[in-house]
């Protein structure tokens, strides 16, 4: 029983050391390239002035949708 216990923990520690060695020798990630302004956010929010002023009356035109 003692031999099996030692073999188990020896194998476990050996695999842990091998995994650590693989992680240590893996190539590092490349830095991300600079993003353009349209890639920075999930959505583009246009100001109401871009559409000719306020949008208060636009809600009535969507009632049928």
OpenMM code with the backbone's topology and positions (N, CA, C; nanometers):
from openmm import Vec3, app, unit

residues = "UNK UNK UNK UNK UNK UNK UNK UNK UNK UNK UNK UNK UNK UNK UNK UNK UNK UNK UNK UNK UNK UNK UNK UNK UNK UNK UNK UNK UNK UNK UNK UNK UNK UNK UNK UNK UNK UNK UNK UNK UNK UNK UNK UNK UNK UNK UNK UNK UNK UNK UNK UNK UNK UNK UNK UNK UNK UNK UNK UNK UNK UNK UNK UNK UNK".split()
positions = [
    Vec3(0.0815, -0.1204, 0.0000),
    Vec3(0.0000, 0.0000, 0.0000),
    Vec3(0.0852, 0.1258, 0.0000),
    Vec3(0.1905, 0.1233, 0.0771),
    Vec3(0.2761, 0.2405, 0.0858),
    Vec3(0.3435, 0.2697, -0.0487),
    Vec3(0.3795, 0.1652, -0.1198),
    Vec3(0.4421, 0.1834, -0.2511),
    Vec3(0.3443, 0.2502, -0.3479),
    Vec3(0.2189, 0.2070, -0.3466),
    Vec3(0.1183, 0.2673, -0.4344),
    Vec3(0.0936, 0.4131, -0.3969),
    Vec3(0.0928, 0.4435, -0.2703),
    Vec3(0.0727, 0.5807, -0.2252),
    Vec3(0.1873, 0.6698, -0.2724),
    Vec3(0.3089, 0.6216, -0.2579),
    Vec3(0.4255, 0.6981, -0.3017),
    Vec3(0.4252, 0.7142, -0.4532),
    Vec3(0.3898, 0.6099, -0.5266),
    Vec3(0.3822, 0.6198, -0.6723),
    Vec3(0.2744, 0.7189, -0.7166),
    Vec3(0.1611, 0.7168, -0.6484),
    Vec3(0.0521, 0.8084, -0.6817),
    Vec3(0.0968, 0.9530, -0.6638),
    Vec3(0.1498, 0.9858, -0.5446),
    Vec3(0.1885, 1.1235, -0.5180),
    Vec3(0.3103, 1.1643, -0.6007),
    Vec3(0.3997, 1.0728, -0.6257),
    Vec3(0.5132, 1.1035, -0.7127),
    Vec3(0.4685, 1.1351, -0.8544),
    Vec3(0.3751, 1.0569, -0.9066),
    Vec3(0.3198, 1.0840, -1.0395),
    Vec3(0.2434, 1.2141, -1.0438),
    Vec3(0.1687, 1.2415, -0.9371),
    Vec3(0.0894, 1.3647, -0.9316),
    Vec3(0.1810, 1.4860, -0.9296),
    Vec3(0.2824, 1.4837, -0.8470),
    Vec3(0.3766, 1.5947, -0.8404),
    Vec3(0.4566, 1.6077, -0.9698),
    Vec3(0.4877, 1.4958, -1.0330),
    Vec3(0.5566, 1.5000, -1.1617),
    Vec3(0.4727, 1.5664, -1.2693),
    Vec3(0.3448, 1.5344, -1.2748),
    Vec3(0.2560, 1.5980, -1.3730),
    Vec3(0.2384, 1.7469, -1.3427),
    Vec3(0.2319, 1.7817, -1.2145),
    Vec3(0.2206, 1.9230, -1.1772),
    Vec3(0.3448, 1.9993, -1.2199),
    Vec3(0.4611, 1.9411, -1.1980),
    Vec3(0.5851, 2.0055, -1.2411),
    Vec3(0.5938, 2.0173, -1.3913),
    Vec3(0.5499, 1.9149, -1.4636),
    Vec3(0.5511, 1.9200, -1.6101),
    Vec3(0.4568, 2.0288, -1.6613),
    Vec3(0.3396, 2.0412, -1.5998),
    Vec3(0.2451, 2.1457, -1.6409),
    Vec3(0.3032, 2.2839, -1.6150),
    Vec3(0.3693, 2.3022, -1.5018),
    Vec3(0.4311, 2.4316, -1.4712),
    Vec3(0.5423, 2.4623, -1.5705),
    Vec3(0.6192, 2.3620, -1.6093),
    Vec3(0.7258, 2.3831, -1.7073),
    Vec3(0.6693, 2.4207, -1.8435),
    Vec3(0.5591, 2.3592, -1.8826),
    Vec3(0.4955, 2.3922, -2.0111),
    Vec3(0.4459, 2.5361, -2.0100),
    Vec3(0.3843, 2.5777, -1.9007),
    Vec3(0.3338, 2.7147, -1.8909),
    Vec3(0.4501, 2.8137, -1.8910),
    Vec3(0.5585, 2.7808, -1.8221),
    Vec3(0.6727, 2.8718, -1.8145),
    Vec3(0.7413, 2.8879, -1.9499),
    Vec3(0.7422, 2.7853, -2.0324),
    Vec3(0.8109, 2.7917, -2.1612),
    Vec3(0.7200, 2.8303, -2.2770),
    Vec3(0.5916, 2.8471, -2.2516),
    Vec3(0.4982, 2.8830, -2.3588),
    Vec3(0.5285, 3.0248, -2.4070),
    Vec3(0.5117, 3.0516, -2.5363),
    Vec3(0.5371, 3.1874, -2.5864),
    Vec3(0.4341, 3.2854, -2.5314),
    Vec3(0.4780, 3.4059, -2.5093),
    Vec3(0.3896, 3.5099, -2.4562),
    Vec3(0.2941, 3.5575, -2.5647),
    Vec3(0.1817, 3.6114, -2.5230),
    Vec3(0.0826, 3.6645, -2.6167),
    Vec3(0.1357, 3.7929, -2.6802),
    Vec3(0.1008, 3.8128, -2.8044),
    Vec3(0.1388, 3.9351, -2.8739),
    Vec3(0.0543, 4.0506, -2.8211),
    Vec3(0.1094, 4.1704, -2.8115),
    Vec3(0.0278, 4.2849, -2.7684),
    Vec3(-0.0808, 4.3144, -2.8720),
    Vec3(-0.1937, 4.3579, -2.8240),
    Vec3(-0.3049, 4.3885, -2.9132),
    Vec3(-0.2762, 4.5160, -2.9913),
    Vec3(-0.3136, 4.5192, -3.1194),
    Vec3(-0.2921, 4.6419, -3.1972),
    Vec3(-0.3871, 4.7513, -3.1504),
    Vec3(-0.3493, 4.8737, -3.1771),
    Vec3(-0.4346, 4.9877, -3.1410),
    Vec3(-0.5655, 4.9789, -3.2179),
    Vec3(-0.6744, 5.0103, -3.1501),
    Vec3(-0.8060, 5.0026, -3.2133),
    Vec3(-0.8485, 5.1391, -3.2652),
    Vec3(-0.9235, 5.1356, -3.3712),
    Vec3(-0.9810, 5.2577, -3.4257),
    Vec3(-1.0975, 5.3013, -3.3377),
    Vec3(-1.1436, 5.4221, -3.3545),
    Vec3(-1.2467, 5.4759, -3.2665),
    Vec3(-1.3757, 5.3960, -3.2725),
    Vec3(-1.4087, 5.3380, -3.3880),
    Vec3(-1.5345, 5.2639, -3.3990),
    Vec3(-1.5251, 5.1249, -3.3362),
    Vec3(-1.4071, 5.0796, -3.3036),
    Vec3(-1.3905, 4.9483, -3.2421),
    Vec3(-1.3825, 4.9548, -3.0899),
    Vec3(-1.3792, 5.0737, -3.0332),
    Vec3(-1.3603, 5.0885, -2.8887),
    Vec3(-1.4850, 5.0547, -2.8085),
    Vec3(-1.6020, 5.0789, -2.8604),
    Vec3(-1.7245, 5.0535, -2.7868),
    Vec3(-1.8101, 4.9491, -2.8556),
    Vec3(-1.9054, 4.8963, -2.7797),
    Vec3(-1.9951, 4.7966, -2.8364),
    Vec3(-2.0932, 4.8607, -2.9348),
    Vec3(-2.1353, 4.9819, -2.9042),
    Vec3(-2.2298, 5.0531, -2.9897),
    Vec3(-2.1808, 5.1963, -3.0101),
    Vec3(-2.2152, 5.2515, -3.1214),
    Vec3(-2.1830, 5.3912, -3.1484),
    Vec3(-2.3033, 5.4753, -3.1082),
    Vec3(-2.2807, 5.5750, -3.0252),
    Vec3(-2.3884, 5.6632, -2.9823),
    Vec3(-2.3718, 5.7983, -3.0503),
    Vec3(-2.4611, 5.8282, -3.1429),
    Vec3(-2.4565, 5.9559, -3.2138),
    Vec3(-2.5322, 6.0602, -3.1322),
    Vec3(-2.4793, 6.1810, -3.1232),
    Vec3(-2.5522, 6.2866, -3.0521),
    Vec3(-2.6747, 6.3288, -3.1326),
    Vec3(-2.7793, 6.3750, -3.0643),
    Vec3(-2.9010, 6.4163, -3.1374),
    Vec3(-2.8756, 6.5277, -3.2377),
    Vec3(-2.7751, 6.6097, -3.2147),
    Vec3(-2.7470, 6.7188, -3.3094),
    Vec3(-2.7068, 6.6640, -3.4459),
    Vec3(-2.6544, 6.5436, -3.4509),
    Vec3(-2.6164, 6.4849, -3.5790),
    Vec3(-2.7385, 6.4556, -3.6657),
    Vec3(-2.8560, 6.4472, -3.6044),
    Vec3(-2.9793, 6.4184, -3.6779),
    Vec3(-3.0694, 6.5402, -3.6883),
    Vec3(-3.0160, 6.6583, -3.6636),
    Vec3(-3.0932, 6.7797, -3.6833),
    Vec3(-3.1587, 6.8342, -3.5576),
    Vec3(-3.1149, 6.7994, -3.4424),
    Vec3(-3.1712, 6.8579, -3.3208),
    Vec3(-3.2179, 6.7536, -3.2221),
    Vec3(-3.3271, 6.7863, -3.1527),
    Vec3(-3.3765, 6.6937, -3.0500),
    Vec3(-3.4594, 6.5824, -3.1117),
    Vec3(-3.4789, 6.4760, -3.0368),
    Vec3(-3.5531, 6.3593, -3.0851),
    Vec3(-3.6808, 6.3377, -3.0046),
    Vec3(-3.7357, 6.4445, -2.9470),
    Vec3(-3.8531, 6.4302, -2.8606),
    Vec3(-3.9761, 6.3810, -2.9366),
    Vec3(-3.9949, 6.4250, -3.0576),
    Vec3(-4.1135, 6.3881, -3.1345),
    Vec3(-4.0990, 6.2559, -3.2097),
    Vec3(-3.9861, 6.1931, -3.2021),
    Vec3(-3.9636, 6.0702, -3.2775),
    Vec3(-4.0320, 5.9490, -3.2145),
    Vec3(-4.0621, 5.9541, -3.0879),
    Vec3(-4.1280, 5.8405, -3.0225),
    Vec3(-4.2666, 5.8128, -3.0791),
    Vec3(-4.3369, 5.9151, -3.1255),
    Vec3(-4.4707, 5.8960, -3.1810),
    Vec3(-4.4669, 5.8184, -3.3117),
    Vec3(-4.3598, 5.8309, -3.3865),
    Vec3(-4.3546, 5.7614, -3.5150),
    Vec3(-4.3256, 5.6118, -3.4976),
    Vec3(-4.2879, 5.5667, -3.3779),
    Vec3(-4.2598, 5.4257, -3.3535),
    Vec3(-4.3741, 5.3515, -3.2854),
    Vec3(-4.4872, 5.4141, -3.2666),
    Vec3(-4.5984, 5.3500, -3.1959),
    Vec3(-4.6525, 5.2299, -3.2719),
    Vec3(-4.6483, 5.2310, -3.4009),
    Vec3(-4.7018, 5.1208, -3.4810),
    Vec3(-4.6063, 5.0040, -3.4940),
    Vec3(-4.4868, 5.0213, -3.4485),
    Vec3(-4.3855, 4.9156, -3.4651),
    Vec3(-4.3971, 4.8127, -3.3566),
] * unit.nanometer
topology = app.Topology()
chain = topology.addChain("A")
for resn in residues:
    res = topology.addResidue(resn, chain)
    for name in ("N", "CA", "C"):
        topology.addAtom(name, app.Element.getBySymbol(name[0]), res)
